């Protein structure tokens, strides 16, 4: 096991590392020989400028911080470098423009990352001497937009984007991908938008960021990618910092997934994602305010189930025609274990919520998504192995809520702190309950349908 310290360097183009007892110190280059920002950031800036979007120096700082966090998260193995097979100790050091403000926010940033990834983070800042005026200057008047929204290629962001386009909004979509399957989903859906909404097409800003396997010497590879939402949101903030007329970043996620209450007492570690949890987004807003950004982040669907989002979509016909191109599965690559191309497994938590949403919006039997395992009866009777364990967890959670409906008001607090506003907590408990019952209705209807075949 090693502790790691990653230091961002603007004065070097080569990665170097050395050990200090059990601390591995890694100097990470941030610019190329030509002075462009590395890891896809320079390409994104060029596309932004080409579309009259001018990001700020503070925007660069938050983007580079997220890059170092994502690098550490994906290239420091939990199994090798943690005492408990999960928690790692990671320090990030980064030069920034407004040193005083960043220093005042370092503890909040570390708390955010601890909450998000389950690791122990330390964030240290120093004065950045280099400015990027040459990279951030717009030669023309800035373009005005009405909405900036994250676009993952998933079902929720697809629905959200359709709604904005139906309302004739000028939209900027922010995407990140580190694998080909996710990237293909995003680009395939964008092509569909061009067919139907060619006169109001959104501006699509996409970031490809991936690191070779041995990027950090002795670090290994980590596939849990808990920090992906930190990178994703940082990229969104980076873009909004240069968008005229917008000071809010939309993060579309249904309420059941956003809360992500553990389905049973064993669902910890890799099962307990907090990527859009209300506390995490509140911490983002606190940090952005303290850093001087006139930007907030918001999940407009925090009180909706996935099925409600689909059912209330402003263009359900188009949604149905394109839905199979969206990705919900937690691990589509596992289909390759059965010598299949990457696809939805059909039995992980996101897949089950997706299938329940499709049933609610379009009726049972009308889900055109391809699943590795279609039969709910088969999944139910696989409760002792990986195929059925997550459905079994759903059944336990559903039965618990059916027996004690008021328990929802307590369970919503399990994943993390929440506001004390009574009406807000009531709505969270309601969306949690409705989300579980939506899955319950899908399971029961599917079992009944399969018995009749």
C-alpha positions in Angstrom: 0.0 0.0 0.0 1.2 3.5 -0.9 -0.2 7.0 -0.3 -0.1 9.3 -3.3 0.5 12.9 -3.9 -0.2 14.3 -7.4 1.3 17.7 -8.2 0.1 19.6 -11.3 3.0 21.2 -13.2 2.7 24.0 -15.8 6.5 24.1 -16.2 7.1 20.6 -17.4 6.0 18.3 -20.1 7.2 15.0 -18.6 5.7 13.0 -15.8 8.1 12.2 -13.0 7.7 10.3 -9.7 9.7 9.4 -6.7 9.1 7.8 -3.3 9.3 9.4 0.2 8.9 6.5 2.5 5.3 5.2 1.8 4.3 8.4 -0.1 4.6 8.3 -3.9 4.9 11.8 -5.3 3.9 12.2 -8.9 4.6 15.4 -10.9 1.9 15.6 -13.6 2.5 17.8 -16.6 -0.4 20.0 -17.5 0.7 21.5 -20.8 2.2 20.2 -24.1 5.4 21.4 -25.8 3.2 23.9 -27.7 1.8 25.3 -24.5 -1.7 23.7 -25.0 -3.5 22.2 -22.0 -3.2 18.4 -21.9 -5.7 15.5 -21.6 -8.3 16.9 -24.0 -8.8 20.2 -22.3 -7.0 22.2 -25.0 -9.2 20.7 -27.7 -12.3 21.5 -25.8 -11.2 25.2 -25.3 -10.6 25.5 -29.1 -14.1 24.2 -29.8 -15.6 26.6 -27.2 -13.8 29.5 -28.7 -14.9 28.5 -32.2 -18.5 28.7 -30.9 -17.9 32.1 -29.2 -17.7 30.7 -25.7 -14.9 32.1 -23.6 -14.0 30.2 -20.4 -12.2 32.0 -17.5 -8.9 31.4 -15.7 -10.9 30.2 -12.7 -12.7 27.8 -15.0 -9.3 26.4 -16.0 -8.4 25.9 -12.4 -11.5 23.9 -11.6 -11.1 21.9 -14.8 -7.4 21.0 -14.1 -8.2 20.1 -10.5 -10.9 17.7 -11.7 -8.4 16.2 -14.2 -5.9 15.4 -11.4 -8.7 14.0 -9.3 -9.9 11.8 -12.1 -6.4 10.7 -12.9 -5.8 9.7 -9.3 -9.2 8.0 -9.0 -8.8 5.8 -12.1 -5.0 5.1 -11.9 -4.6 4.3 -8.2 -5.9 0.8 -7.5 -8.0 0.3 -4.4 -7.1 -3.4 -4.1 -3.3 -2.5 -4.1 -3.2 0.9 -2.3 -5.8 0.7 0.4 -5.8 -0.9 3.8 -9.5 -2.0 3.6 -9.7 -2.8 -0.2 -11.5 0.5 -0.7 -10.2 3.7 1.0 -7.1 5.3 -0.5 -5.1 8.3 0.8 -4.6 10.9 -2.0 -3.2 14.4 -1.9 -3.6 16.9 -4.8 -1.4 20.0 -5.2 -2.3 22.5 -7.9 -1.3 26.1 -8.8 -4.3 28.4 -9.0 -5.0 32.1 -9.9 -7.0 33.2 -6.9 -5.0 31.4 -4.2 -6.7 32.9 -1.2 -10.2 31.8 -2.3 -9.0 28.3 -3.2 -7.3 27.9 0.1 -10.4 28.9 1.9 -12.3 26.2 0.0 -9.8 23.4 0.3 -11.5 21.6 3.2 -14.9 21.8 1.5 -13.4 20.3 -1.6 -11.8 17.5 0.3 -15.1 16.8 2.1 -16.9 16.7 -1.2 -14.4 14.2 -2.6 -14.4 12.1 0.6 -18.2 11.9 0.4 -18.2 11.1 -3.4 -15.4 8.5 -3.6 -15.1 7.1 -0.1 -11.4 8.0 0.0 -9.3 10.4 2.1 -8.4 13.4 0.1 -6.2 16.4 0.8 -6.2 19.4 -1.5 -3.3 21.9 -1.4 -3.0 25.0 -3.6 -0.1 27.3 -4.6 0.1 30.5 -6.7 -0.2 30.0 -10.4 2.1 32.4 -12.3 1.1 31.4 -15.8 -1.9 33.0 -17.4 -3.7 31.7 -20.5 -4.9 34.9 -22.1 -3.8 33.6 -25.4 -6.0 30.6 -25.1 -9.1 32.3 -23.7 -9.6 35.3 -25.9 -12.7 35.5 -28.1 -12.2 37.4 -31.3 -16.0 37.9 -31.8 -18.9 38.8 -29.6 -20.0 35.9 -27.4 -22.9 33.7 -28.4 -25.9 33.8 -26.1 -27.5 30.5 -24.9 -30.4 29.7 -22.5 -29.5 26.4 -21.0 -26.3 24.4 -20.2 -27.0 20.8 -19.3 -25.0 17.7 -18.7 -25.5 15.0 -21.4 -24.2 11.6 -20.4 -25.9 9.5 -23.1 -28.2 8.1 -20.5 -32.0 8.0 -20.5 -32.5 10.9 -18.0 -30.3 13.4 -19.9 -31.9 12.3 -23.2 -35.4 13.1 -21.8 -34.2 16.4 -20.4 -32.7 17.4 -23.7 -35.8 16.5 -25.6 -37.8 18.7 -23.2 -35.5 21.7 -23.8 -35.6 21.3 -27.5 -39.4 21.0 -27.5 -39.4 24.3 -25.6 -37.2 25.7 -28.4 -34.4 26.5 -26.0 -30.8 27.3 -27.2 -28.9 24.5 -25.4 -25.3 23.7 -24.7 -24.8 20.0 -24.0 -21.8 18.9 -21.9 -20.5 15.4 -22.4 -17.6 13.3 -21.1 -16.5 9.8 -22.0 -13.6 7.6 -21.1 -14.8 4.6 -23.1 -16.0 3.9 -26.6 -19.4 2.5 -25.6 -20.4 5.6 -23.8 -19.0 7.9 -26.5 -20.9 6.0 -29.2 -24.2 6.4 -27.2 -23.7 10.1 -27.0 -22.8 10.7 -30.6 -25.6 8.4 -31.9 -28.2 10.3 -30.0 -26.8 13.6 -31.2 -27.3 12.3 -34.8 -30.9 11.6 -34.0 -31.4 15.1 -32.6 -30.1 16.5 -36.0 -32.8 14.6 -37.8 -35.7 15.9 -35.7 -34.4 19.2 -34.3 -32.1 20.4 -37.1 -33.3 24.0 -36.8 -32.6 24.2 -33.0 -29.7 21.8 -32.7 -27.8 22.1 -29.3 -24.2 22.9 -29.2 -22.4 19.7 -28.2 -19.2 20.1 -26.2 -17.6 16.7 -25.5 -14.5 15.8 -23.6 -12.6 12.6 -24.2 -10.4 11.9 -21.2 -8.6 8.6 -20.6 -5.2 7.7 -19.3 -3.0 4.8 -20.3 -2.9 1.9 -17.8 0.5 2.6 -16.3 0.2 6.4 -16.3 1.0 6.5 -12.6 4.0 4.3 -11.9 3.1 1.4 -9.6 -0.5 2.9 -9.3 -2.4 0.2 -11.2 -5.9 0.6 -12.6 -9.1 1.3 -10.8 -12.5 0.8 -12.5 -14.9 2.2 -9.9 -14.6 5.8 -11.3 -16.4 7.4 -8.4 -14.9 10.8 -9.3 -16.4 10.8 -12.8 -19.2 13.2 -11.7 -16.7 15.6 -10.2 -15.0 15.7 -13.6 -18.3 15.9 -15.4 -19.7 18.8 -13.3 -16.3 20.6 -13.3 -16.4 20.5 -17.1 -19.9 21.9 -17.0 -18.8 24.7 -14.7 -15.8 25.4 -17.0 -18.2 25.8 -19.9 -20.8 27.9 -18.1 -18.0 30.2 -17.0 -17.7 31.3 -20.6 -21.4 31.1 -21.7 -23.1 34.5 -22.0 -26.6 34.6 -20.5 -26.3 31.4 -18.3 -25.3 31.1 -14.7 -26.8 27.7 -13.9 -25.6 24.1 -14.8 -28.5 21.6 -15.1 -27.8 18.0 -13.9 -30.7 15.8 -15.0 -31.1 12.8 -12.7 -34.2 11.0 -11.4 -34.9 11.3 -7.7 -34.5 7.6 -6.9 -31.0 7.3 -8.3 -30.0 10.7 -7.0 -30.8 9.7 -3.5 -29.6 6.2 -4.0 -30.7 4.9 -0.6 -29.0 1.5 0.1 -31.4 -1.2 -0.8 -30.1 -3.4 2.0 -27.5 -3.3 4.7 -24.9 -5.1 2.5 -25.0 -2.5 -0.3 -21.8 -0.5 0.6 -18.6 0.5 -1.3 -19.1 0.1 -5.0 -22.9 0.0 -4.7 -23.2 3.3 -2.8 -22.7 5.9 -5.5 -23.4 9.5 -4.6 -22.8 11.2 -7.9 -25.9 13.5 -7.8 -26.9 13.2 -4.1 -28.5 16.4 -2.8 -25.7 17.0 -0.2 -23.0 16.6 -2.9 -24.8 19.2 -5.1 -25.3 21.5 -2.1 -21.5 21.3 -1.4 -20.9 22.2 -5.1 -23.0 25.3 -4.7 -21.2 26.3 -1.5 -17.8 25.9 -3.1 -18.7 27.7 -6.3 -20.0 30.7 -4.3 -16.9 30.8 -2.1 -14.7 30.7 -5.2 -16.5 33.6 -6.7 -18.2 31.8 -9.5 -21.6 33.3 -10.3 -22.8 29.7 -11.1 -25.1 27.2 -9.4 -25.8 23.6 -10.1 -29.3 22.1 -10.1 -31.0 18.8 -10.6 -34.4 19.7 -12.1 -35.8 16.2 -11.7 -34.9 15.5 -8.1 -38.5 14.9 -7.2 -39.4 12.7 -10.2 -39.0 9.0 -10.7 -37.4 7.8 -14.0 -40.8 6.5 -15.1 -42.4 9.8 -14.4 -39.7 11.6 -16.4 -40.3 9.3 -19.4 -44.1 9.5 -19.1 -44.0 13.3 -19.0 -41.5 13.7 -21.8 -42.6 16.4 -24.2 -42.0 14.2 -27.2 -42.7 10.6 -26.2 -42.8 9.3 -29.8 -39.3 10.5 -30.5 -38.1 9.3 -27.1 -39.4 5.8 -27.8 -37.7 5.8 -31.2 -34.3 6.7 -29.9 -34.3 5.2 -26.4 -32.5 2.1 -27.3 -29.4 4.2 -28.2 -29.2 5.5 -24.6 -27.1 3.8 -21.9 -28.2 3.1 -18.3 -26.4 -0.1 -17.4 -23.8 0.1 -14.6 -21.4 -2.2 -16.5 -22.3 -2.9 -20.2 -18.9 -4.3 -20.8 -19.7 -7.4 -18.7 -21.7 -8.7 -21.7 -18.4 -9.6 -23.3 -18.0 -12.3 -20.7 -20.7 -14.1 -22.6 -19.0 -13.3 -25.9 -21.6 -10.6 -26.7 -21.0 -7.0 -27.7 -21.3 -4.4 -24.8 -25.0 -4.0 -23.9 -27.4 -3.6 -21.0 -27.3 -6.5 -18.6 -30.9 -6.2 -17.6 -30.4 -7.1 -13.9 -28.2 -4.3 -12.3 -29.9 -1.6 -10.3 -29.8 1.0 -13.1 -31.1 -1.5 -15.7 -34.0 -2.6 -13.4 -35.0 1.1 -12.8 -34.8 1.7 -16.6 -37.0 -1.3 -17.4 -39.5 -0.2 -14.8 -39.5 3.3 -16.3 -40.1 1.9 -19.8 -43.0 -0.1 -18.4 -44.6 2.9 -16.8 -44.2 5.2 -19.8 -44.8 2.8 -22.7 -46.4 -0.4 -21.2 -45.1 -3.8 -20.5 -43.4 -5.5 -23.5 -42.6 -2.3 -25.3 -39.0 -1.9 -24.2 -36.9 -2.1 -27.4 -33.6 -2.1 -25.4 -31.5 -5.2 -25.8 -30.7 -6.9 -22.5 -28.3 -9.7 -21.8 -31.0 -11.2 -19.5 -34.6 -10.4 -20.5 -36.5 -12.8 -18.2 -37.4 -11.4 -14.8 -38.3 -15.0 -13.7 -34.8 -16.1 -14.5 -33.3 -13.2 -12.6 -35.6 -13.8 -9.6 -34.4 -17.5 -9.4 -30.8 -16.4 -9.7 -30.9 -14.7 -6.2 -27.8 -16.6 -5.0 -25.5 -15.2 -7.8 -24.7 -11.9 -9.4 -27.5 -12.0 -11.9 -30.2 -12.0 -9.2 -28.7 -10.4 -6.2 -29.7 -6.8 -7.0 -33.3 -7.6 -7.8 -33.4 -9.5 -4.5 -32.2 -6.3 -2.8 -34.9 -4.4 -4.5 -37.5 -6.9 -3.2 -36.2 -6.5 0.3 -36.4 -2.7 0.1 -39.8 -2.8 -1.5 -41.3 -5.1 1.1 -39.8 -3.0 3.9 -41.5 0.1 2.6 -44.8 -1.7 2.1 -44.8 -2.9 5.7 -43.7 0.4 7.1 -44.4 3.3 4.7 -43.2 6.0 7.2 -39.8 4.4 7.3 -39.0 6.2 4.0 -38.7 9.4 6.0 -35.8 7.8 7.9 -34.2 5.8 5.2 -33.6 8.9 2.9 -31.1 10.1 5.4 -28.9 7.0 5.1 -26.8 8.0 2.1 -25.8 11.4 3.4 -26.9 14.7 5.1 -30.0 16.5 3.9 -31.6 19.9 4.4 -33.9 20.3 7.4 -36.7 21.7 5.3 -39.8 19.6 6.2 -41.6 19.9 2.8 -38.4 19.1 1.0 -37.8 16.0 3.1 -41.4 14.9 2.6 -41.0 15.1 -1.2 -37.7 13.2 -1.1 -39.4 10.4 0.9 -42.3 10.4 -1.6 -40.1 10.1 -4.7 -38.1 7.3 -3.0 -41.3 5.4 -2.2 -42.8 6.0 -5.7 -39.5 4.9 -7.3 -39.5 1.6 -5.4 -43.1 0.9 -6.1 -42.5 1.6 -9.8 -39.9 -1.2 -9.8 -42.2 -3.4 -7.8 -45.0 -3.0 -10.4 -42.6 -3.9 -13.2 -41.3 -7.0 -11.4 -44.8 -8.3 -10.6 -46.2 -7.5 -14.0 -43.3 -9.2 -15.7 -43.6 -12.3 -13.6 -47.3 -12.5 -14.3 -46.7 -12.1 -18.0 -44.0 -14.7 -18.2 -46.3 -17.2 -16.3 -48.9 -16.8 -19.0 -46.5 -17.6 -21.8 
